[in-house]
Amino acid sequence: ELDDMKNELAQLRVAKVSGGAASKLAKIKVVRKSIARILTVYNQKQKAEARKQYKGKKYQPLDLRPKKTRAIRRALKVEQKFMKTPKQKTKTSNFPMRRFAVTM
């Protein structure tokens, strides 16, 4: 179907150069848009297949990952942000926050 459309577009362009009818010149836009529609559907199917293939895998191709912003992509994940070193853990367990009975 795509090849037919491309061939038709080539013929219409030849007609345009050789001084074809106005109806043929108007049809160029319609054919171009239909080619775009076909390619859009084709690309959507291809991307859906790729998503299905990489679902549950550890790594994904860059174009399948969420876009967000560069800063968000570079930022630490929540669990990484709140991780503590072994030294910090022992210090907090050995010296917990002191509680006072006096309130201001």
Sequence and secondary structure as in RCSB ss.txt:
>XXXX:A:sequence
ELDDMKNELAQLRVAKVSGGAASKLAKIKVVRKSIARILTVYNQKQKAEARKQYKGKKYQPLDLRPKKTRAIRRA
LKVEQKFMKTPKQKTKTSNFPMRRFAVTM
>XXXX:A:secstr
 HHHHHHHHHHHHHHHHTT  HHHHHHHHHHHHHHHHHHHHHHHHHHHHHHHHHTT S   GGGS    HHHHHS
  HHHHT   HHHHHHHHHS     S   
